Amino acid sequence: MDATIDARLRRAGLKLSGPRRAVVEAMERENCCLDAHEIFMRLRAAGQKTGLTSVYRVLDLLQSLGLAAKIDFGAGTYKYELTKGGHHHHVVCSDCGSVGVFDDPAIELAVQHAAEQTGFAIDSHRVELFGRCGACQNGATTSA
């Protein structure tokens, strides 16, 4: 468990309760983002008794404290990821909804260039690319 998360919760006057710890640990095990139901199902598979409503509450709390990001993948699909990891971008399958992670130094340079051109101090950015994954291109999966 990342000590930063525990420390931020304590500074906010909150404890790292059982459900909070379970959700954070489930998110830490992932390379990328998960939706609330995916987290809930992972917790159930691990024998945790945390309910789906509690998962949403923990995600909302983590987001409000800046410890997790809520990412809108369109069509009402939201996924969450801890903000402690390195910066990355996402590629999303428009058919099955699978998400991949990538980074590209050229994108980061383009952001710096945009800041110089516009005079903006860029605080953050995100890139989500949409297309069809290899499995969907080959007809191996069905639409979500």
N, C-alpha and C positions, 0 to 999 in steps of 0.2 A: 504494500500500500504506500502510495506517495505521501510522504510526510507533509508536503505543502498543502494537500487537501485537508488533512486533519488539522493543521495549524490555522488555515483559513476558516474552517468551521468553528474552531474554538474562539478565534477573534470575533466571530459573529455571535458568540454566546451559545453556540450549538454543539451538541455531542455527535460523535461518529457512531450513531445508533446502529443496531443490527441491519435494518433495511438500507441505510445509507452506505454502510460498509459493503454490503452484498452487491449493491448496484455499482459502486465505484470499482470494486474488484472485478466484476463482470466486464465493465468497460475497459479496465486496464489490460485485460487478456486479449483484447482485439487490436488488430492493426489499424482499423478504421472505425467508422461510425455504425451505430445500431439504432433501430427504432425501439420504442418502449416495449412493444410486444416481443421482439427478439430478446431483449434483456430479461423480460419476465420469463420467457421459455427457457433461457439458459439457467436462471435461478431455480426454476422448478426441476429441471433436469439434475441440478446439483443438490436437490433435496431441501432447498430454501422454501420457507413458507411466506415469503414476501408477495403481497398481492399486486395486481396490475395498477390499481389506484395509488398504492405506495410508490411504485416505480415512477409513475408520472410526477408525484409530489417531490420525490428526490431529484428527478431530472430538472424540474422547475427551480428547485432550490439551488442546485449546482449551477444552473444557467444564471440565476439572479446574482450569484456570488462570483461570476466570471470564471468558474471552474470547468464549465462545459459549454459547448456551442451547439445550438439548435440549427440544423441545416435544412433548408427547404429544397427538396428535390422535385418540386412541382406535383401537381395532381393530388394535393393533400398529403404528400409523403414527407414526413419530417424524421430526420435521424439525428442522433446526438453523439458527440465525441468529447473526450476530455481535452482541455485546451493546453495541457502540459506538454504534449508531444511536439515534435518539430512541425514546421509549417509544410503543408502539402495541399494538393488540389485533388479533385475527384472526377472520375469518368463514370457515367451512369448509363446502364442499359435501359433504353426506352421500352423494351419488351418485358424483361423479367425483373427489372429493378436492381440487379446486382450492381455493386459499387466497387470501383477500383481506385487506387491511390497512385498519384504520380507527383513528381516535382520537376520543375524545369527552370533552370537559371535564366533563360531568355524571358520568361514571364516576369520574373523578379526585376530584371533590367527594364522591361517595358513599364512596370509600375513606377520605377524610379524616374524614367523618362517622362511619364505622364505627370508626375509631381513637379518636375522641373518646368515642363511646358505650361502647366496651369497655375503654378504657384501654391498648389494645395500641399498641406502636410498630410500625407496619406497615413492614416492610423492602421488600416487593415484592408485586406482584399480577399476575395475568394473566387475560385474558378471551378465551375462544374461544366463538364462537357457531356453532351448527351448523344447517344448512338446505340448501336446494337453490338452486344458482346459476341465473341466467337461462337459460343454455343447456340445463341439465337440465330446468328447468321447461317449456321449449319442445320437449323431446325431441330436442335437437340432439346430445347426447352419450350414451354408454353408461356403465353402471356400471364403476367401476375394479375 
